[in-house]
């Protein structure tokens, strides 16, 4: 076994567990949330920085759908599609700003050498 640092700046876990006994679960809404966030990450060039993963049960179904963000240790509960804008603004947008300033810095460095 070899231990190393997490390769992602953010790792988002969304409960998509389906309880077979008919109890409340995160399954359907969790899947929709997961697919939306995965698309956002891909469409905004955050692949490699952010990982969106389906999760099994957090044992918090009554408070679901549940989204957990690491390494920040943030738990969003009762998440609805309309809440994703806030999640994106607080969790993903800062990474987009970092990427944008990093690109500008690289462009400035490149123009210095031309």
Secondary structure, DSSP 4 states (H G I P E B T S, - for coil): ------S-SEEEEEE----TTS---SHHHHHHHHHHHHHHHHHTT-BTTEEEEEE---S-GGG-S-EEEETTTEEE-S--GGGHHHHIIIIIHHHHHHHHHHHHHHHHHHHHH-
